[in-house]
Amino acid sequence: MPDAPSSLPARGVAGTSKDPAFAMVAGETSGDLLAGLLLDGCRARWPGLTAVGIGGPQMTGRGFSAWWPSEKLAVRGYVEVLRHYREIVGIRRQLRQRLLQLRPDVFIGVDAPDFNLDLEADLKAAGIRTVHFISPSVWAWRADRVEKIRRSVDHVLCIFPFEPALLAQHGIAATYVGHPLAGMIPMQPDKAAARQALGLAAGDRVLAVLPGSRRSEIQYLADRFFRAAALVQRAQPAIKIIVPAVPALRQQIEQAAREAGVGSQVQIVTGQSHTVLAACDVTLIASGTATLEAALFKRPMVIAYNMNWLSWQIMRRKKLQPWVGLPNILCRDFVVPELLQDAATPQALAAAVLQWIDAKISAPEKIAAVEQRFTQLHHELQRDTAQLATDAIQNILEG
């Protein structure tokens, strides 16, 4: 971890530089991706921007100075968080001290609300402007967070169109900026090019397996996913199974595949999740941001999740609507199946995947309906996110 600089180039009302100094925190792979896209827009407006905090490779590749890697915060589930509680709290305490000393022009928390909201509250109380990118899902889980959001942030950048009005009811300023991924992913993905890049034939049937981007997800999901893949392959011997692995988790994923007996039957690639989603016919996928990416690629999917039993019991009581997967939440319907916790058996997962594979021949209208609904969703989420987000940040900087 590099030493913190003694100062950052100030902007503000009495600033000495035309370009601002940001602090940012992104807590996992999806947050790192979104923060990287946001940094692209910010650097286009402020070429001399400096940015420090917690981030991953997408952010550091854009000149971000990561004092800690984002994977330190990539923990999901109440019990899992408790196991890492002391380390995470220690990181937040050290980061708070550094930022109170450096006083950046604005702090941008990217998702990771359990970590960011408390930090934002302290920074805001000290007079540092705070922006939260991606509204906590108070419409899906934990409505009690609304008061904490109001206390913690000056402005929320929302990625879903219904969120600003909901937040305004509670006195929280917000702007709908669209979802950055909707501008990054093509409306009509090039399946042929993606397959060529992965060494697949145009006529192959392809299953993409995405068991998650956190170690805890691999722990609880990978074995189920790979055993399901084995059952799918038994029913469809010619099917190709591709697994995009986060670099830091590739070894753990390879081990899970071997233990499930499919180590030599699956093709594991480092990264390239978008190429894999563009190439596949169907995906078996962990609930999270990746499901929205799959929807933007217009791919049928089976959404699944499994976690520590106690974490599941706590989370299910805080659930406010019948859907868990983002594509279903946004479409307000079970457009694709969700198999959660005890329902996510290898047999059930395989059966759901095979239904999509069979539908390609027996019920192509079912595939077409999903593609049409996801295309509509793509249009709804596609905005000039960089322009809208930097406009909102500019307004915050100008007070």
C-alpha positions in Angstrom: 0.0 0.0 0.0 1.6 3.3 -1.1 2.0 6.1 1.4 -0.6 8.8 1.2 0.6 12.1 -0.3 0.8 15.0 2.2 -1.7 17.0 0.2 -3.9 16.9 -2.9 -4.3 19.8 -5.4 -7.3 21.7 -4.1 -10.1 23.0 -6.2 -13.3 24.3 -4.5 -14.2 28.0 -4.3 -10.7 29.0 -3.3 -8.9 26.3 -5.2 -5.5 26.5 -6.8 -6.0 24.1 -9.6 -8.6 24.0 -12.4 -8.9 20.2 -11.9 -10.4 18.6 -8.8 -9.1 16.0 -6.4 -11.4 13.1 -5.8 -11.4 10.3 -3.3 -13.3 7.1 -4.3 -14.1 3.7 -2.9 -15.3 0.8 -5.0 -15.7 -2.4 -3.2 -15.7 -5.3 -5.7 -15.3 -6.3 -9.3 -18.6 -4.7 -10.5 -18.0 -1.5 -8.5 -14.4 -1.3 -10.0 -15.9 -1.6 -13.5 -18.5 1.1 -12.9 -16.0 3.4 -11.2 -13.6 3.0 -14.1 -16.3 4.1 -16.5 -17.1 7.0 -14.3 -13.4 8.0 -14.2 -13.4 8.0 -18.0 -16.1 10.7 -18.0 -14.5 12.7 -15.2 -11.1 12.7 -16.9 -12.7 13.8 -20.2 -14.0 16.9 -18.3 -11.1 17.4 -15.9 -7.9 16.0 -17.6 -5.7 16.8 -14.6 -8.0 15.0 -12.1 -6.4 13.2 -9.2 -8.2 10.3 -7.6 -7.2 8.2 -4.6 -8.8 5.6 -2.3 -9.9 2.0 -2.7 -10.2 0.5 -6.2 -9.4 -2.3 -8.5 -7.6 -2.8 -11.9 -10.2 -0.9 -13.9 -9.6 2.2 -11.8 -5.9 1.9 -11.5 -5.6 1.4 -15.2 -7.1 4.9 -15.5 -4.6 6.5 -13.2 -6.4 6.0 -9.9 -4.1 5.6 -6.9 -5.4 2.6 -4.9 -4.3 2.7 -1.3 -6.1 -0.6 -0.8 -7.4 -3.1 -3.4 -11.1 -3.3 -3.9 -11.1 -7.1 -3.2 -10.5 -6.3 0.5 -14.2 -5.2 0.6 -15.6 -8.0 -1.6 -17.5 -9.8 1.1 -21.2 -10.5 1.0 -23.5 -11.9 3.7 -23.8 -11.0 7.4 -21.8 -13.9 8.7 -19.1 -13.5 6.1 -18.8 -9.8 6.9 -18.4 -10.6 10.6 -15.4 -12.8 9.8 -13.6 -9.9 8.2 -15.1 -7.2 10.4 -12.0 -6.1 12.2 -9.9 -5.8 9.0 -12.7 -3.9 7.2 -13.3 -1.5 10.1 -9.6 -0.9 10.4 -9.3 0.0 6.7 -12.2 2.4 7.0 -10.7 4.1 10.1 -7.4 4.6 8.4 -9.0 5.8 5.2 -11.2 8.3 7.1 -8.1 9.7 8.9 -6.3 10.1 5.6 -9.2 11.8 3.9 -9.9 14.2 6.8 -6.3 15.2 6.5 -6.2 15.5 2.7 -9.7 17.0 2.3 -10.5 16.0 -1.3 -12.9 18.2 -3.2 -15.4 15.4 -3.3 -15.7 11.8 -2.1 -17.5 9.4 -4.4 -18.6 6.1 -2.9 -19.3 3.5 -5.6 -21.9 1.0 -4.3 -20.5 -0.9 -1.2 -23.1 0.9 1.0 -22.2 -0.9 4.2 -18.7 0.5 4.0 -19.3 3.8 2.2 -22.4 5.3 4.0 -20.7 5.4 7.4 -17.6 6.9 5.9 -19.6 9.4 3.9 -21.5 10.5 7.0 -18.2 11.3 8.8 -16.8 13.1 5.8 -19.9 15.1 5.2 -20.1 16.1 8.8 -16.5 17.4 8.4 -17.5 19.6 5.4 -16.3 17.3 2.6 -18.8 17.0 -0.2 -20.1 13.4 -0.7 -21.6 11.7 -3.7 -22.9 8.1 -3.8 -22.8 6.4 -7.2 -25.5 3.6 -7.4 -28.3 4.1 -4.9 -28.6 1.4 -2.2 -31.5 -0.8 -3.2 -33.9 0.5 -0.6 -36.7 -0.5 -3.0 -35.6 -4.2 -2.8 -33.8 -4.6 0.6 -33.4 -2.7 3.8 -35.7 0.3 3.5 -34.4 1.4 6.9 -31.3 2.7 5.1 -33.1 5.8 3.7 -32.4 7.9 6.8 -28.7 6.9 6.7 -28.5 7.9 3.0 -30.0 11.3 3.7 -27.6 11.9 6.6 -24.5 10.7 4.6 -24.6 12.1 1.1 -25.0 15.4 -0.7 -26.1 13.7 -3.9 -26.9 10.2 -5.3 -26.2 9.2 -8.9 -28.9 6.7 -9.7 -28.6 4.0 -12.4 -32.3 3.1 -12.5 -34.9 5.6 -13.7 -37.4 5.2 -10.8 -34.9 5.9 -8.1 -34.6 9.8 -8.0 -38.4 10.2 -7.3 -38.3 7.6 -4.6 -35.3 9.3 -2.9 -36.8 12.8 -3.3 -39.7 11.6 -1.1 -37.2 11.4 1.7 -35.4 14.7 0.9 -32.4 13.1 -0.8 -31.1 14.9 -3.9 -30.5 12.5 -6.8 -29.9 12.4 -10.6 -30.7 9.5 -12.9 -27.6 9.0 -15.0 -28.5 5.8 -16.7 -26.5 2.6 -16.3 -22.9 2.9 -17.7 -23.0 -0.7 -18.8 -25.9 0.1 -21.1 -23.6 2.4 -23.1 -20.7 0.1 -23.0 -22.4 -3.1 -24.2 -23.6 -3.0 -27.8 -27.3 -3.1 -28.5 -26.7 -6.0 -30.9 -23.7 -8.1 -29.5 -21.5 -9.7 -32.1 -21.8 -13.4 -31.2 -19.7 -14.6 -34.2 -16.7 -12.4 -33.3 -16.9 -13.4 -29.6 -17.0 -17.1 -30.5 -14.0 -16.6 -32.8 -12.1 -14.9 -30.0 -12.7 -17.9 -27.7 -12.0 -20.5 -30.3 -15.6 -21.7 -30.6 -17.4 -22.6 -33.8 -20.4 -20.7 -35.1 -22.7 -23.8 -34.7 -21.6 -24.7 -31.2 -24.0 -24.7 -28.3 -22.4 -22.7 -25.5 -23.1 -22.5 -21.8 -21.5 -19.7 -19.8 -21.0 -20.5 -16.1 -20.5 -17.4 -13.9 -20.3 -18.5 -10.2 -19.4 -15.0 -8.9 -16.6 -12.6 -8.3 -16.2 -13.0 -4.6 -14.4 -15.7 -2.7 -17.5 -16.4 -0.6 -19.5 -16.8 -3.8 -17.1 -19.3 -5.2 -17.2 -21.2 -1.9 -21.0 -21.5 -1.8 -21.8 -21.6 -5.6 -19.0 -23.1 -7.7 -19.5 -26.7 -6.7 -23.3 -26.5 -7.4 -22.7 -24.7 -10.7 -20.0 -27.2 -11.9 -22.1 -30.2 -10.9 -25.0 -28.7 -12.7 -22.7 -28.2 -15.8 -21.8 -31.9 -15.6 -25.4 -32.9 -15.8 -26.1 -30.5 -18.7 -23.1 -32.0 -20.5 -24.4 -35.5 -19.9 -27.7 -34.5 -21.6 -26.0 -32.5 -24.3 -22.5 -34.1 -24.9 -21.5 -31.6 -27.5 -22.1 -28.5 -25.5 -19.2 -26.2 -24.8 -18.9 -24.8 -21.2 -17.0 -21.5 -20.8 -16.1 -20.0 -17.4 -14.7 -16.4 -17.1 -12.7 -16.2 -13.9 -11.6 -13.1 -12.0 -7.8 -13.4 -12.0 -7.5 -13.5 -8.2 -10.0 -16.3 -8.1 -9.0 -18.5 -11.0 -7.1 -21.0 -8.9 -10.1 -21.4 -6.6 -12.4 -21.9 -9.6 -10.1 -24.4 -11.2 -10.0 -26.4 -8.0 -13.8 -26.3 -7.7 -14.1 -27.6 -11.3 -11.7 -30.5 -10.6 -13.5 -31.4 -7.4 -16.8 -31.5 -9.3 -15.3 -33.8 -11.9 -15.4 -31.4 -14.8 -11.9 -29.9 -14.7 -11.1 -31.1 -18.2 -14.5 -30.5 -19.6 -14.8 -26.7 -19.0 -12.8 -23.9 -20.6 -11.8 -21.4 -18.0 -10.6 -18.0 -19.3 -9.1 -15.2 -17.2 -11.5 -12.2 -17.3 -13.3 -11.8 -20.6 -16.8 -12.0 -19.0 -18.3 -9.8 -21.7 -16.8 -11.9 -24.5 -18.1 -15.0 -22.9 -21.6 -13.6 -22.4 -21.6 -12.4 -26.1 -20.6 -15.9 -27.2 -23.0 -18.0 -25.2 -26.5 -19.3 -25.8 -27.4 -19.4 -22.2 -25.7 -18.6 -18.9 -25.9 -20.1 -15.4 -25.1 -17.0 -13.3 -24.7 -15.8 -9.7 -27.2 -13.1 -8.7 -25.6 -9.7 -8.9 -24.5 -7.1 -11.4 -23.4 -9.8 -13.8 -27.0 -10.7 -14.3 -27.7 -7.3 -15.7 -24.7 -7.6 -18.0 -26.2 -10.9 -19.3 -29.5 -9.1 -19.9 -27.8 -6.3 -21.8 -26.2 -9.1 -23.9 -29.8 -10.4 -24.5 -29.0 -13.8 -23.2 -31.4 -16.3 -21.5 -30.1 -17.1 -18.1 -30.7 -19.1 -14.9 -30.0 -16.9 -11.8 -28.9 -18.7 -8.7 -27.5 -17.8 -5.3 -26.5 -19.6 -2.1 -24.9 -18.3 1.0 -24.3 -19.0 4.7 -27.6 -20.3 6.2 -27.8 -17.6 8.9 -27.0 -14.8 6.4 -29.8 -16.1 4.2 -32.3 -16.1 7.1 -31.5 -12.5 7.9 -31.6 -11.3 4.3 -34.8 -13.0 3.3 -36.6 -11.1 6.1 -35.4 -7.8 4.7 -36.6 -8.6 1.1 -39.3 -6.2 -0.1 -40.3 -7.8 -3.4 -40.5 -11.3 -5.0 -37.5 -11.0 -7.2 -33.8 -11.1 -6.4 -32.1 -11.0 -9.9 -31.7 -7.5 -11.4 -33.3 -8.4 -14.8 -36.4 -9.6 -13.1 -36.6 -6.7 -10.6 -36.3 -4.1 -13.5 -38.8 -6.0 -15.7 -41.1 -6.5 -12.7 -41.6 -10.1 -13.7 -39.9 -13.5 -13.6 -38.5 -13.2 -17.1 -35.8 -15.7 -16.2 -35.8 -18.3 -13.5 -34.3 -17.7 -10.0 -33.1 -20.7 -7.9 -32.0 -19.5 -4.4 -30.4 -21.2 -1.5 -31.8 -24.8 -1.0 -33.6 -24.6 -4.3 -30.3 -24.2 -6.1 -29.5 -27.9 -6.4 -27.3 -29.1 -9.2 -30.3 -31.1 -10.6 -32.6 -28.1 -10.5 -30.0 -25.8 -12.0 -29.3 -28.2 -14.8 -33.0 -28.7 -15.6 -33.5 -25.0 -15.9 -30.5 -24.6 -18.2 -31.7 -27.4 -20.4 -35.1 -25.8 -20.7 -33.4 -22.8 -22.3 -31.3 -25.0 -24.6 -34.3 -27.1 -25.7 -36.3 -23.9 -26.3 -33.9 -22.8 -28.9 -35.3 -25.5 -31.1 -38.7 -26.4 -29.6 -39.9 -22.9 -28.6 -37.8 -20.2 -30.3 -40.6 -17.7 -29.6 -39.7 -18.0 -25.9 -36.1 -17.0 -26.6 -37.2 -14.2 -28.9 -39.5 -12.8 -26.1 -36.7 -12.7 -23.7 -34.4 -11.0 -26.2 -37.1 -8.4 -27.0 -37.7 -7.6 -23.3 -34.0 -7.2 -22.6 -33.6 -5.0 -25.7 -36.4 -2.8 -24.3 -34.6 -2.7 -20.9 -31.3 -1.8 -22.6 -33.0 1.3 -24.2 -34.5 2.3 -20.9 -31.0 2.2 -19.2 -29.0 3.8 -22.0 -28.2 7.4 -21.3 -25.1 9.6 -21.6 -23.9 8.5 -18.2 -20.6 10.3 -18.3 -22.1 13.7 -19.2 -25.0 13.4 -16.7 -22.8 12.2 -13.9 -20.1 14.8 -14.4 -22.7 17.5 -14.7 -24.1 16.5 -11.3 -20.6 16.4 -9.8 -19.8 19.8 -11.2 -22.8 21.2 -9.5 -21.7 19.7 -6.2 -18.2 21.1 -6.7 -19.7 24.6 -7.3 -21.8 24.3 -4.2 
